[in-house]
């Protein structure tokens, strides 16, 4: 099965009880450079039981917006008026860096205010698979609980589906 086919199969699953397939897929994918991902992205998550997926849903997460390597908006969310904004619940936004993770150097978003990282691998030119890592957050939650990471994907979009407003 190709990487793209496996990604599509995992994306359709409601719940992933064993994350070995998604870890193996992530590890098999090619790295991506920061400059390649400067764009708007719609995101989604894989339900492995990690607390972060519900937190993203609660904040009405739409995706990410990388305007430059030093201007990353990793939590683009819907507000109560249906407009998009950069949610700064993690005490800031972020930046893109090439980092080594799981044996490969690839683009990662580094959050400004919390010890959290989103590591990216390339599914295709318009799709990324991400794995979240980090340490304990200021509000007490572990980013990697019991050795389990949160996994997400991003799909490139030309435009956002709603107006983006600055807060």
Secondary structure as GFF3:
##gff-version 3
##sequence-region A 1 167
A	DSSP	alpha_helix	3	12	.	.	.	ID=ss1
A	DSSP	alpha_helix	20	28	.	.	.	ID=ss2
A	DSSP	three_ten_helix	34	37	.	.	.	ID=ss3
A	DSSP	beta_strand	40	45	.	.	.	ID=ss4
A	DSSP	alpha_helix	51	58	.	.	.	ID=ss5
A	DSSP	beta_strand	61	68	.	.	.	ID=ss6
A	DSSP	beta_strand	71	78	.	.	.	ID=ss7
A	DSSP	beta_strand	84	86	.	.	.	ID=ss8
A	DSSP	beta_strand	94	101	.	.	.	ID=ss9
A	DSSP	beta_strand	104	111	.	.	.	ID=ss10
A	DSSP	beta_strand	116	124	.	.	.	ID=ss11
A	DSSP	beta_strand	127	134	.	.	.	ID=ss12
A	DSSP	beta_strand	150	157	.	.	.	ID=ss13
###
